[in-house]
Amino acid sequence: MRRGLGLSRAGLSERIERRSVESTGRVETVTRNVLQHVEEAGERVPYATVCLIALGLDCNPMELLAPEAPTWRH
């Protein structure tokens, strides 16, 4: 999703921070290093972090958690 939006990890981190301030008035973000671990290592991620990433990607957190739908062939 991040790449589809043309965002670098730094860009997504900045966007998360900006959207967090806009929506809650609090400065919260997810660092580039955390984003790298999420994307590359498949490590466990706290749901609060998933919610922040979803905020930056303009999506529902469940879109990030749900496996891709199977492709059915007839």
Phi, psi and omega in degrees: 000318181300311181295324178298331177272358180074028182256138169280172176297320178297319179296319178294319178301315178295320180294319177300314180300313181298314181291327178296314179297317180297320186270330184237344185082359179253145177272110175224149177206178174234124185290161176302321180296318178294317178300320178298315180296321179297314184285320189259327186262346180062030181288160175297143183230129176301145182301326178300323178291319177301317180297321178293318179297316179299322177301316180290334181263001182057048179221172175280138179305329180295334177296333179275338184263329184285136176293156179299143180294142179293149176267119181263134177247138179261000000 
